[in-house]
Amino acid sequence: MKGLTGKQADGMRLFGAKSNAAGAKIPFRQRFKAWWEGYELKEPAVEEVPAEEPSDGFGALPAEPLPPLEEPIVKLLMAIWGEGNSKPGDGEYFLYLVKPFALNETMSLLDFGCGLGGGTRSVAKAFDIYVAGLDSDKLMADAGKMISVRQGIDKKASIGHFDARASPLKPAQYDCIICVDRMHTILAKMDTLKTLAAAMKPRGQITITDIILGDGVSADDERLMTVLGEGASRSQFWSLGAYQKGFKELKFDLRISEDIGERYRKLVTEAWDAFTKRPEGLAVSRAYPQLTVTEAEYWQRLMLAMDAGLLRIYRFYAIKVG
């Protein structure tokens, strides 16, 4: 485990397959619960198993690229958040987020930062409308497109890769735009908001859910680095005031601005609990132990930051009036 932090090393021992050469092994669910909640769990003694002799690799052929749906991170995210999903929340949660839009078959919707497109497909099925899902992560977009094709709804729920330079959004194209759990990963938030505003029709509607700074917490607060660790580098948090200012500058009528942290936390904890119980969760965690630990550690730290009041998650709903 050279090069891993102490926490990651613990996680590797937690998620890795255990030898049953001596004694009974501790069940995966019990090991994960102890790691997630931060207490030590004594392992039964096991015999050392001699390592295999390394191969010289002579004659080895280059590995074939994996199909998008077979990539480890895609398989892990779906094992955690559910088939076709790459973020917290099922179809019911996404329908709750789009409820203010009062969608009907005449309207167009953009799911910006759709990930694997679980929400995109949920809305397309529920309202029988055309929904475009775009994501800047090409792997997520390619995998999401494959899922839509397999489900036979790739016309209604089209998933594609978003490249602002190669294929910018067209002006006044969408009646509604939704962006779920993505803005905190974008550095140029105001530029992104301007891009989304320009892509909306007059009186267009937008919903954004995002992780934001807690009251009195600044972006360079040392406590954030302490709690989030390396995970802090994955995020660029705005404050509530910054969002309110941004909507005002772009001439949006901000109708809803609410903390949904309690609901969000429940989504996260229930998903990880289910992950430890489902066979696919066990299989994925054993196949990709370090990847699983890294993801679990990020979410554990994020929940700690929310519990400490350093971060909050908000839902914004606004109407374009400019």
C-alpha positions in Angstrom: 0.0 0.0 0.0 2.9 2.3 -0.7 1.9 5.8 -1.5 -1.5 5.6 0.2 -2.7 7.7 3.2 -3.4 5.9 6.4 -7.1 6.2 5.8 -6.8 4.8 2.3 -4.6 2.0 3.5 -7.3 1.1 6.1 -9.9 1.3 3.3 -7.8 -1.1 1.1 -7.8 -3.6 4.0 -11.5 -2.9 4.3 -12.6 -3.5 0.7 -10.0 -5.9 -0.4 -10.9 -9.6 -0.7 -9.8 -11.4 2.5 -7.9 -14.7 2.6 -9.9 -17.5 4.4 -6.8 -19.6 4.9 -7.3 -19.3 8.7 -10.4 -18.4 10.7 -13.6 -16.7 9.6 -13.4 -13.4 7.8 -15.4 -10.3 9.0 -18.4 -9.7 6.6 -18.0 -6.9 4.2 -21.0 -4.9 5.5 -19.6 -4.9 9.0 -16.1 -3.8 7.8 -17.6 -1.0 5.7 -19.8 0.2 8.5 -16.8 0.4 10.9 -14.8 2.3 8.3 -17.6 4.7 7.4 -18.4 5.5 11.0 -14.7 5.9 11.9 -14.1 3.2 14.5 -11.6 0.3 14.5 -12.5 -3.2 13.8 -10.1 -6.0 14.7 -9.5 -8.5 12.0 -9.0 -12.2 12.7 -5.5 -13.5 12.2 -4.8 -14.9 8.7 -1.9 -16.8 7.3 0.4 -15.1 4.9 -0.1 -16.2 1.3 3.1 -16.2 -0.8 3.0 -13.6 -3.6 3.1 -14.9 -7.1 6.2 -14.4 -9.1 6.0 -11.3 -11.3 5.8 -11.9 -15.0 8.4 -10.3 -17.2 5.6 -9.3 -19.6 7.3 -10.8 -22.6 4.9 -11.1 -25.5 2.2 -9.2 -23.7 -0.3 -7.4 -26.0 -1.6 -3.8 -25.4 -4.9 -3.9 -23.4 -8.0 -3.3 -25.5 -9.9 -0.2 -24.5 -12.9 -1.0 -22.3 -16.4 -0.1 -23.5 -17.7 2.9 -21.5 -20.1 0.8 -19.4 -17.3 -1.5 -18.4 -15.0 1.3 -17.1 -14.4 0.8 -13.3 -15.6 4.3 -12.3 -18.8 3.8 -14.3 -19.5 0.4 -12.7 -18.7 1.8 -9.3 -21.0 4.8 -9.6 -23.9 2.7 -10.8 -23.3 0.3 -7.9 -23.5 3.1 -5.4 -26.3 5.3 -6.9 -28.3 2.8 -8.9 -28.5 1.6 -12.4 -28.0 4.4 -14.9 -27.1 7.0 -12.2 -23.9 8.7 -11.3 -25.0 11.0 -8.5 -27.3 11.0 -5.4 -31.0 10.8 -6.1 -33.3 8.5 -8.0 -36.0 9.4 -10.6 -38.4 10.5 -7.8 -35.9 13.0 -6.5 -35.2 14.4 -10.0 -39.0 14.8 -10.7 -39.2 16.7 -7.4 -36.5 19.1 -8.7 -38.3 19.7 -12.0 -41.7 20.1 -10.5 -41.7 24.0 -10.6 -41.2 23.8 -14.4 -44.8 22.5 -14.8 -43.5 20.5 -17.9 -45.7 19.5 -20.8 -45.1 18.0 -24.2 -44.5 21.4 -25.9 -41.5 22.2 -23.8 -37.8 21.5 -24.2 -35.4 20.7 -21.3 -31.6 20.7 -21.0 -30.0 18.6 -18.2 -26.6 20.3 -17.9 -24.0 18.1 -16.3 -26.2 15.1 -16.6 -23.6 12.5 -15.8 -24.9 9.1 -16.8 -28.3 10.7 -17.5 -30.5 8.9 -14.9 -32.4 12.1 -14.3 -32.6 12.9 -18.1 -34.3 9.6 -18.7 -36.6 9.9 -15.7 -38.0 13.2 -17.0 -38.3 12.0 -20.6 -40.3 9.0 -19.5 -42.5 10.8 -16.9 -43.5 13.7 -19.2 -43.0 12.2 -22.6 -40.9 15.1 -23.7 -37.6 15.5 -25.4 -34.8 16.0 -22.9 -31.2 16.8 -23.9 -28.5 15.6 -21.4 -25.0 17.1 -21.8 -21.9 16.4 -19.8 -18.3 17.7 -20.1 -17.0 14.3 -19.0 -16.8 12.3 -22.2 -16.7 8.9 -20.5 -19.9 9.7 -18.6 -21.6 11.1 -21.7 -20.6 8.1 -23.8 -21.8 5.6 -21.2 -25.0 7.5 -20.6 -25.7 7.5 -24.3 -25.3 3.7 -24.4 -27.8 3.3 -21.6 -30.4 5.5 -23.4 -29.9 3.4 -26.5 -30.3 0.2 -24.7 -33.5 1.4 -23.1 -34.8 2.5 -26.5 -35.2 6.2 -25.5 -32.2 7.7 -27.1 -34.4 10.0 -29.1 -36.4 11.3 -26.2 -33.4 11.3 -23.8 -30.4 12.1 -25.9 -27.1 12.1 -24.0 -24.0 13.9 -25.5 -20.6 15.2 -24.7 -20.5 19.0 -24.0 -17.5 20.9 -25.4 -18.0 24.6 -25.1 -15.5 25.4 -27.9 -16.4 22.7 -30.4 -20.2 22.7 -29.9 -21.5 25.7 -27.8 -25.1 25.9 -26.8 -27.4 27.6 -29.2 -29.1 30.9 -28.1 -32.7 30.8 -26.9 -32.9 27.0 -27.4 -34.5 25.7 -24.2 -37.6 26.4 -22.2 -36.0 24.9 -19.1 -32.5 24.0 -17.8 -31.6 21.9 -14.8 -28.1 21.5 -13.4 -27.8 19.1 -10.5 -24.7 18.8 -8.3 -22.3 20.1 -10.9 -21.6 23.8 -10.5 -19.3 23.4 -7.5 -16.9 21.6 -9.7 -16.8 24.5 -12.2 -14.3 27.3 -11.6 -15.9 29.8 -14.1 -19.3 29.8 -12.5 -20.5 33.2 -13.7 -19.4 32.5 -17.3 -21.3 29.2 -17.1 -24.4 30.9 -15.8 -24.2 33.4 -18.6 -23.9 30.6 -21.1 -27.0 28.8 -19.7 -29.0 32.1 -19.6 -28.2 32.8 -23.2 -29.4 29.3 -24.1 -32.8 29.9 -22.5 -35.9 31.2 -24.2 -37.6 34.4 -22.9 -39.3 33.6 -19.6 -37.2 30.4 -19.5 -36.8 28.6 -16.2 -33.8 27.2 -14.5 -33.2 24.9 -11.4 -29.7 24.5 -9.9 -28.8 22.4 -7.0 -25.3 22.9 -5.6 -23.1 22.5 -2.6 -22.3 26.0 -1.3 -20.3 27.5 1.6 -21.9 27.6 5.0 -22.6 30.9 6.8 -19.4 32.8 7.6 -17.2 30.3 5.7 -14.9 31.5 3.1 -13.5 29.6 0.1 -10.0 29.5 1.6 -11.2 28.5 5.1 -8.5 26.1 6.5 -11.3 24.1 8.1 -12.5 23.1 4.7 -9.1 21.7 3.8 -8.8 19.9 7.1 -12.2 18.2 6.7 -12.2 17.6 2.9 -8.5 16.8 2.5 -7.7 16.1 -1.1 -11.4 16.2 -1.9 -11.3 20.0 -1.6 -9.4 20.2 -4.9 -12.4 18.6 -6.6 -14.6 21.6 -5.7 -14.9 25.3 -6.1 -17.6 26.5 -3.7 -19.7 29.6 -4.0 -21.5 31.3 -1.1 -25.3 31.8 -1.0 -24.7 35.5 -1.5 -22.6 34.9 -4.6 -25.4 32.9 -6.2 -28.0 35.5 -5.3 -25.8 38.2 -6.8 -25.2 36.1 -9.9 -28.9 35.6 -10.6 -29.6 39.3 -10.0 -26.9 40.4 -12.4 -28.3 38.1 -15.1 -31.8 39.5 -14.5 -33.3 36.3 -13.1 -36.3 36.3 -10.8 -35.1 34.0 -8.0 -38.3 32.3 -6.8 -36.9 29.4 -4.7 -33.7 29.4 -2.6 -33.8 26.7 0.0 -31.5 24.4 2.0 -32.2 20.8 1.0 -29.3 19.3 3.1 -31.5 17.0 5.2 -33.0 15.4 2.1 -29.7 15.2 0.4 -27.9 13.6 3.3 -30.6 10.9 3.5 -30.1 10.2 -0.2 -26.3 9.7 0.3 -26.4 7.6 3.4 -29.2 5.4 2.1 -27.3 4.8 -1.1 -24.1 3.8 0.7 -26.0 1.6 3.1 -27.7 -0.2 0.1 -24.3 -0.5 -1.6 -23.0 -2.6 1.3 -26.0 -5.0 1.0 -26.3 -5.5 -2.7 -24.2 -8.2 -4.4 -23.0 -5.8 -7.1 -21.7 -3.5 -4.4 -19.7 -6.2 -2.8 -18.4 -7.4 -6.2 -17.4 -3.9 -7.4 -15.7 -3.0 -4.1 -13.6 -6.2 -4.2 -12.7 -5.7 -7.9 -11.7 -2.0 -7.4 -10.8 -1.5 -3.8 -8.7 1.6 -4.0 -11.3 3.3 -6.3 -14.1 2.4 -3.9 -12.2 3.7 -0.9 -11.4 7.0 -2.6 -15.1 7.6 -3.5 -16.3 6.5 -0.1 -13.8 8.8 1.6 -14.8 11.8 -0.5 -18.5 11.3 0.5 -17.7 10.7 4.1 -15.7 13.9 4.3 -18.4 15.8 2.5 -21.0 14.7 5.0 -18.7 15.7 7.8 -18.3 19.1 6.3 -22.1 19.5 6.1 -22.6 18.3 9.7 -20.0 20.9 10.8 -21.8 23.7 9.0 -18.9 24.3 6.7 -21.0 23.4 3.6 -24.7 23.3 2.7 -26.6 22.1 -0.3 -29.1 24.5 -1.8 -31.9 24.3 -4.5 -32.3 27.4 -6.6 -35.3 28.0 -9.0 -35.4 31.1 -11.1 -37.2 32.6 -14.1 -35.4 34.6 -16.9 -36.9 38.0 -17.1 -34.1 40.0 -18.8 
